[in-house]
């Protein structure tokens, strides 16, 4: 049977990867590319966060079809916050579809975000972040003691970055080394038709060290990423020969962070949002609120028939949207620089049975302005420990050079390549 190997490099932007290859930091990947592959710029999902983008990759569907719009959501008709997980994915995953069509038999899925809790698969699935219980992150369960004995780590401790930056960097290196070794062992010894391995340490590096992207620290780290990719690739080739489909992709891009932008603080100043500070989280949204924001740049209109303290009538939505967009486009920093680059209305970017759950507007900021939905911040512009932020328009995709690629592709596109490959036999 045909084989497909897909390697995810979480949060790696097109320009960074291209530059590192040209710089000589990724000699193994360059050798692979020179043998008949090509780099492509790719759009992430909207919004450009891992849980949404990787779900769009797994399903080949947009958020209104698969039902995931963010790391956090509000329960229907409430302000109650919850965290969507794999049980909330409404569209079939591409390896499930191919298995049902009897195009493949066995898959190994390692470390894709938003696959927790682990669910049945013909083969092996190890969840990516956020996975709070290791025993619920592995299917089938007989692999749990094997992975534990090998020291498998789902994710590093992000809190450590605040207290011990050097130690956190070393943890990233160690985590990636362990993931590489276990991935190589599994792909080299187990039977599989589709293997997906995601490297999340790249995203962690970028969040906390992106201000050092032109330094030896990054060069050294990416030489290890290169070793990981080429090691897994060579393992697959050794086991099954070179007639396999090989893809590398990221779920979003990255950019240096200038400032965090607390949209709810700004919406309060503009009279769009009213807050009751005696309550917690999104229960703080008070009577008279027209709209509120959730990470990152999702704007929800406070409809009277959808939220407990909603006041906006459906027939007045167009007027309200126009007003909110005008207010947001007027948001400027202390130097007079406009913060918002684009604002999409949901009908322009989504389609599917879950449109009601979709944000009414999705904002794209100018580079460096990280949009936040925190309801506790009083200041519009703040800074934290983070040095990098996600970007929508510069994810990366590596494909065989004979695959036709349009200029405007997004992360929903790669599953089509995989399905076409297995269906043409």
N, C-alpha and C positions, 0 to 999 in steps of 0.2 A: 504494500500500500504506500501511497505518497506520504511524505512527512513535511511538517511545517514547524519551524522554530522561530518564535517571536520573543525578542528581548525588549523590555520596557526600561527606559532610563528616565525616571520621574523628574519632571521639571527642568529638563535640559533644553536650552534655547538653540535654535538653528545656528545663529551667528557664533555662539560659544563653541559648539561642536566643530563647526567648519574651521574656526580659528585654531583650535587645539590640534586638529588633524594637520593643518598647514604648518603648524609650529613644530610638529614632530613628536607631540606628546601621546599620540594614539597610532603608533606604527602598525599594530596588528589590524586595527579597524581600517586603516588606509589600504593595507594590502588586500583586505576583503573587498573594499569598494573598488579598487583598481581591477579586481578580477571580474567585474561586471555588475556593479551596483551604483546607485546614484542617491545623493541627498536631495530632499525636497523640504521646502518650508510648508508648514501645515498649521491650520487654525485649531485651537482647543475648542472645547464646548463653551457654551454660554450658560452660566458663569464659568470662568476658567479655573475650576478647582478640581482636585484629584478625584473625589468621589463621583462627581458628575462626568468628568472626561473619561475616566477608566470604565465607567458603566456604559458610556456611549461607545467606547471601543469594544467592550464585551458583547454588546447587543447590535452594533451598527445602527442604532436608533437615536433619535434626539430625545431630550429630557421629557417632553410631553408624551412620548411613547413609552419610555422606560420608567418614568415616575420619580427620578432623582433630580432634585434641583439645587441641593446644597448639602453641606455636612450637617446642617441643622434645618429643621422645618417646623412649622406650626401645625398642630393637629387640626383637622378640618373643623371649621366653625368655632375655633377657640384661639386664644393666645398662648396655648400650652406648648412649650418647646419640647421637641423630641429629636432623636438622632437616627435618621434612616440607616438601614443596614441591608444586607443581602436579601432579607425577606421582603423588602419593599421594592425590589426590582420587578417590574411588570412585563418586561419583554424577554423573549428567549435569548440565551447566550449562544454565540456562534458555534462553540464546540458541542453544545447540546443539540442544536439543529442538525449539525453534520452527523452526529451520532445517531439521531433518529432516522436520518436519511440513509444510514449504513455506509456513509462515505468514510467514516473513521471508526475505530474501535476504542482506543484508549488515549486519554489526555493526562498530562502532568501540568498543573496550574500552580505556580509558586508566587505568592506575595503580591497579587494584584489588590490594590485598595478597594474597599467596599465589597469584599467577598466574605466578610464575617457576619454571622457565624458560618462556618464551612457547611456546604450542602452536598448532597450526593453527586458523584461524578464517576464515570467509568475510568478509573485510574487513581489519581491523587490530587487533592486540592489542599493547599496550605494558605490560609487567609493572609491578606496584607492588613495594614493598619486601617481603621482602629480595631484592634482585637484585644479585648480585655481579659479573656480567659483562654489560655493556650489549648486546653483540652477541647474547647469548642471551635478551635481554629483549624483543626485538621480532620480531613475525611479521606479514607476511612480511619477509624480510631486506632487501628493496629500500628499505624506509623508514629503515633504520639511518643511512645518510649524511645523509638529509634531516633527521632529528631531531637528529643531532650538529651539523650546520651551524646549526641554530636554537638550539643551546645547551641542549637538553632535559636536565633533571635528574630522576632517579628519586627521590632522597632527599637531604636535606642531611646534612652531617657532624655526627653527634650528639656526637662527642667534643669538638667545638669549644665546646659549651655549657659545658664545665668550665673552659675557658681564656679564652674571650672571649664573654661573655654578650651584649653589644651586637652584636658581629659575627655571632653565631649568629642573633639576632633579624632582623638585616638580611638574612642568607642565606635565612631563611624567606620574607621579603617578596619577594626576588628570585626564588626558586624558584617561588613561587606566581604571580608575574607572568609568568614564562616559560611555565609550565604553562597559564595562562589564554590566552596568545597562541597557543600551538600548538593547544590544544583548539578555540579559536574558528576558526582557520584550517582545521583538519581537518573540523570539523562544517559549516563554511561551503562547502567546496570538494569534499569527498568525498560519495559517495552512501552512505546508511545507512538502516536501518530501526529498529535499536536502537543508541543511543549511551549508554555509561556512562562518566562522568568522575568520578574520586575525588580529593578534595582532602585530602592527608595532612598538610599543614602545620598544620592546626588541632590535630591530635593532638600534634604536636611542641611547639607553643606551650603546650599545656595541661600537658604533662609538666614543662616547665621554668619556666613563668611563671604557673601557675594561682593563685598567691598574689597576683597582680596583676589578677585578673579584674574588679575593680570600678574600674579605673584607665583613664586615657586611652590607655595602651598597648594594652589589649584593644579599646577602642572603635575606635581607628585600624586595628588589624589586621582587625577584623570589617567595617569599611567596605570594605576590600579584598576580603574574602571575598564580601561582598554584590555588589560589582562583578563578581567572577568569575561568580557564579551567574547574575546578571541578564544578563551579557554572553553567556554560553553559551545561556541561555534565548532571548534575543532573536535570536541567530544561528539557532537552530533554527526559530523562528517565521518569520523572514524567508525561510528556505529552503523550508519545507514548509507554512506556514500555521499557524493556532492550533489546529487540530484534531489535537493530539498528546497522548499520555499523558505527563505530567510528574510526576516523583517526586523528593523530596529525602529522604535518610536518613543517619543515623549508625549506626555499628556497635556503639557502647557509649556510656555516659555518662562523666562525669568528676566528681571531687570533690577538694577540697583535701586533701593528704596530711598526716597528723599524725605517723605513724611507720611504718616498715617492720617487719613481724613475720616473723621467721625461724622458720617452723613446724618445720623439722627440728631446730633448736636446742632448741625446746620439747619435741619428741617424744623427744629424747635425755634431757632432764631427767626426763621422765615414764617413762623406761624402755621406751618403745615402739620406739625406734630405737637401733641400735648402729653405731658408725662405726670404720673402720680408716683412720687418717689417712695411712698409707703409700701408699694408692692415690689415684686421681684421679676426679673427677666422681662419677657414681653407682656406680662400682665401689667406692666407699668403704663402701657398705652391707655390713655384716658379719653373720656368723652370729648368730642370736638376734633379729634385727630382726623386729618384728611388722608395722610399716607405715612408709612414708616419704612425703614430700610433694614435689610438683613445682609450679612456677609455674602459675597463681596459685591456690592453695588446693585443688589436686588431691591426693587421698590415695589411695595404692595399698597394698593389703594384700600382704604378702610371702609369697605362696602357695608351698608347697613344689614344686608341679608347674609353676610358671610362672617362677620366678627361680632362678638358680644356688645362692644361699644362702637360699632360701625355707624357712620353717619352719611356716607356718600351713596346716592341713589345710582342704580345702573344706568339710567337714561342720561345722567349727567357726567358719565365717564370721560367722554371726549374732551369736554371743557376742563375737567380736573387734570387729565393727562397733560394737556397743553400747558396748564398753569405750573404743574410740577416740573415739566421739562424746562420751562422758562426759568424757574427758580434754580434748578440744578445747573443749567448752563451759565448762570450768573455767579456761580461759586468760584471765588478766586483766592489765591494765597496772599501772603503779606506783600509780595512783589507785584501783585496784579495779574499773575499768570492764571489763566483759566484752567480749572482742574479737570473738568469733564470733556472728553474728546468726542464720544458718541453716546447716544441713547437709543436703544432698540425697544420698540413696542413688541409685546409678546407674540402678536399675530404675524410679525415679520420674521421671527426666528424659530418659532415652535409650531409643531403640528402633532395632533394625536389626541387620545382619549382623556388625557390628564391635564388639559389646558387650564382647568379651573384652579389647579394647584400652582400654576406657573406664576412667577412674578409679573406684574403688569408692565414694568419697565426694567431693563437691564442696562446699567451704566458702564461704559468703558472709560477709564481715566487716562489722562496723559501719563507718559512714562514717569515712574517715580512716585506717583501719588496712589497710595494703597487704600482703597475704599473699605471702611469698616462699618458694622452695624451695631456697635456697642451702645447700649442704652444708659450706661452709667457715666459716660464721659461728658463733661460740660464744655470742654474746649474742642473746637473743630479740628485743629491741627495738633497732633501729638507725635512723640517718638517713643519707641520701645527698644528692645535689644536687637530686633530683626534688622538685617542689612539688605535683604532681597525680597522681591515681591513677584507674584505670578503675572504673566502677560498672556494675552489671548492670541496674538497674531504671529507668534514665532516659535511654535512647537516644531519638532523635526520628525521626518519620516525617511527611512532608508529602505529602498526597494530594489529588486532586480531592474537593470536599466531597460529591459524590453517591455516593462509594464507601462502602459500609457497613463500619464498623470496630468490632469488638468491643473491650471494655475491655482484655482481656488478650491482647495480640499480641506476637510476638517477631520477630526478624529473618528467620525462615523465611517470614514472611507476604507481604512485597512481591512475590516472584516469582509468587505466585498472582494478584496484581492484574495483572501484566504478561501472564501467559498468558491470563487471562480476556479482557483487552483485545484481544489478537490473535486469539483463537479466536472472538470474537463479530463476525463480519463478513459 
